[in-house]
Amino acid sequence: MQTKTVILAGGAGVVGRQVAAILRRRQPDLRLVLAGRRLDAVQAAAAPLEAEAMRLDIDAPDLDGASRGAIIVGLANDLNDRLLTAALAAGSPYLDVTRWTSAQKQALTTVGAQGRPAAAPVVFASSWMASTIGLIARDAARELASVERIDIGVLFGLADRAGPNSVAYMDRISTPFLTLEDGVWRERRGFRDGQIRDFGEGGSHRLYRFDTPDQANLPALTGARTVEARIAFDGQIETRLVHVLVASGVWKALSGQRFEKLRRSMLYNPGDGAAHRVRIDLEGRDAQGETIRRTVQVVDPEGQTHLTALGAVIQIERLLGRLGPALEPGVHLGEAMPDPAPATALLKSEGVRISG
């Protein structure tokens, strides 16, 4: 790919600033543009990195001629597909790391409704922490001749740094979703079916189901007949409270904009940072038909926003053709790299611990 311009929509946010800093260090030759609604905020974020600043409203994006051909990165919720549509119209590569499962399906419909193939790569890397966990799971599964099951367990640090969009998925935890079990799609409900998982130094916690695109993408990419994801907060009282509120129907009663502030106040009180921990359990068979079980522990000491930023950087470097073959025009999933090993190597080089 010829372009060396990257526009970070939401570049002044908690994740955006980290993406910009990592990109500037790893790819110093890029023309880096931080974009957002508030020009003063993006100017303040851009100045230390010698990056450019650009006013951009995701709900009414104006991609001028200077932006044509640049990689457009969505780091804030593009709920109405306005940024996606503008990137498609401009023929620009597009990356989004913000979409929950139904929003990803909506975006795929938007791309398909254009009536013609995308003229540039379009990457949806919205699985957990910008598809990093899916890439690690795929890398770990390479030793298996066949994959039967993948279980993803997330321990979310309530004191971690976070932007307001980071808990948006919590507004949907009482909404039914589908997971694949034994090759059959089944309807599930969030924060039900608790299971205990050990996170090593993070301790043991009871985790509950939640909706994440990993459960839609990984079956197709690995052939696994069962893929499930569960989550807990490192505060066990908060985890139990949310479970009770969801199971009793109170959480659903508190849905809607009227109670948004109350819901967010329960779980969005970001602190100075906390480690983000994920446990991946895989089961499958080797070439001789013997059952193999493997557990991979993932820890980012710098937290979930850092891991998300690294995931975005992985996908940007893919789009630049600097982390594996350059992507062809069309739709791509973030965790669908032909060889996930370079991605896991990048994560390790940036301080993410992957063991097991």
Secondary structure as the mmCIF struct_conf table of DSSP 4:
data_model
#
loop_
_struct_conf.conf_type_id
_struct_conf.id
_struct_conf.beg_label_comp_id
_struct_conf.beg_label_asym_id
_struct_conf.beg_label_seq_id
_struct_conf.end_label_comp_id
_struct_conf.end_label_asym_id
_struct_conf.end_label_seq_id
STRN STRN1 THR A 5 ALA A 9
TURN_TY1_P TURN_TY1_P1 GLY A 10 ALA A 12
BEND BEND1 GLY A 13 GLY A 13
HELX_RH_AL_P HELX_RH_AL_P1 VAL A 14 ARG A 26
TURN_TY1_P TURN_TY1_P2 PRO A 28 ASP A 29
BEND BEND2 LEU A 30 LEU A 30
STRN STRN2 ARG A 31 GLY A 36
BEND BEND3 ARG A 37 ARG A 37
HELX_RH_AL_P HELX_RH_AL_P2 LEU A 39 ALA A 46
HELX_RH_3T_P HELX_RH_3T_P1 ALA A 47 LEU A 49
TURN_TY1_P TURN_TY1_P3 GLU A 50 GLU A 50
STRN STRN3 GLU A 52 ARG A 55
TURN_TY1_P TURN_TY1_P4 ILE A 58 ASP A 59
BEND BEND4 ALA A 60 ALA A 60
HELX_RH_3T_P HELX_RH_3T_P2 GLY A 65 SER A 67
TURN_TY1_P TURN_TY1_P5 ARG A 68 GLY A 69
BEND BEND5 ALA A 70 ALA A 70
STRN STRN4 ILE A 71 GLY A 74
BEND BEND6 ALA A 76 ALA A 76
TURN_TY1_P TURN_TY1_P6 LEU A 79 ASN A 80
BEND BEND7 ASP A 81 ASP A 81
HELX_RH_AL_P HELX_RH_AL_P3 ARG A 82 ALA A 90
TURN_TY1_P TURN_TY1_P7 GLY A 91 GLY A 91
STRN STRN5 TYR A 94 ASP A 96
HELX_RH_AL_P HELX_RH_AL_P4 THR A 101 GLY A 112
TURN_TY1_P TURN_TY1_P8 ALA A 113 GLN A 114
BEND BEND8 GLY A 115 ARG A 116
BEND BEND9 ALA A 119 ALA A 120
STRN STRN6 PRO A 121 PHE A 124
BEND BEND10 SER A 127 SER A 127
TURN_TY1_P TURN_TY1_P9 TRP A 128 SER A 131
HELX_RH_AL_P HELX_RH_AL_P5 THR A 132 ALA A 140
HELX_RH_3T_P HELX_RH_3T_P3 ALA A 141 GLU A 143
BEND BEND11 ALA A 145 ALA A 145
STRN STRN7 SER A 146 PHE A 156
TURN_TY1_P TURN_TY1_P10 LEU A 158 ALA A 159
BEND BEND12 ASP A 160 ASP A 160
HELX_RH_3T_P HELX_RH_3T_P4 PRO A 164 ARG A 172
TURN_TY1_P TURN_TY1_P11 ILE A 173 SER A 174
BEND BEND13 THR A 175 THR A 175
STRN STRN8 PHE A 177 GLU A 181
TURN_TY1_P TURN_TY1_P12 ASP A 182 GLY A 183
STRN STRN9 VAL A 184 ARG A 188
TURN_TY1_P TURN_TY1_P13 GLY A 190 PHE A 191
BEND BEND14 ASP A 193 ASP A 193
STRN STRN10 GLN A 195 ASP A 198
HELX_RH_3T_P HELX_RH_3T_P5 GLY A 200 GLY A 202
STRN STRN11 SER A 204 ARG A 209
TURN_TY1_P TURN_TY1_P14 PRO A 213 PRO A 213
HELX_RH_AL_P HELX_RH_AL_P6 ASP A 214 THR A 222
BEND BEND15 ARG A 225 ARG A 225
STRN STRN12 THR A 226 PHE A 233
BEND BEND16 ASP A 234 GLY A 235
HELX_RH_AL_P HELX_RH_AL_P7 GLN A 236 SER A 248
TURN_TY1_P TURN_TY1_P15 GLY A 249 GLY A 249
HELX_RH_AL_P HELX_RH_AL_P8 VAL A 250 ALA A 253
TURN_TY1_P TURN_TY1_P16 LEU A 254 LEU A 254
BEND BEND17 GLY A 256 GLY A 256
HELX_RH_3T_P HELX_RH_3T_P6 GLN A 257 PHE A 259
HELX_RH_AL_P HELX_RH_AL_P9 GLU A 260 LEU A 267
BEND BEND18 ASP A 272 ASP A 272
STRN STRN13 HIS A 276 ARG A 285
TURN_TY1_P TURN_TY1_P17 ALA A 287 GLN A 288
BEND BEND19 GLY A 289 GLY A 289
STRN STRN14 THR A 291 ASP A 300
TURN_TY1_P TURN_TY1_P18 PRO A 301 GLU A 302
HELX_RH_AL_P HELX_RH_AL_P10 GLN A 304 LEU A 319
TURN_TY1_P TURN_TY1_P19 LEU A 320 GLY A 321
BEND BEND20 ARG A 322 PRO A 325
HELX_LH_PP_P HELX_LH_PP_P1 ALA A 326 GLU A 328
BEND BEND21 PRO A 329 PRO A 329
STRN STRN15 GLY A 330 LEU A 333
TURN_TY1_P TURN_TY1_P20 GLY A 334 GLU A 335
BEND BEND22 PRO A 338 PRO A 338
HELX_RH_AL_P HELX_RH_AL_P11 ALA A 341 SER A 349
TURN_TY1_P TURN_TY1_P21 GLU A 350 GLY A 351
STRN STRN16 ARG A 353 SER A 355
#
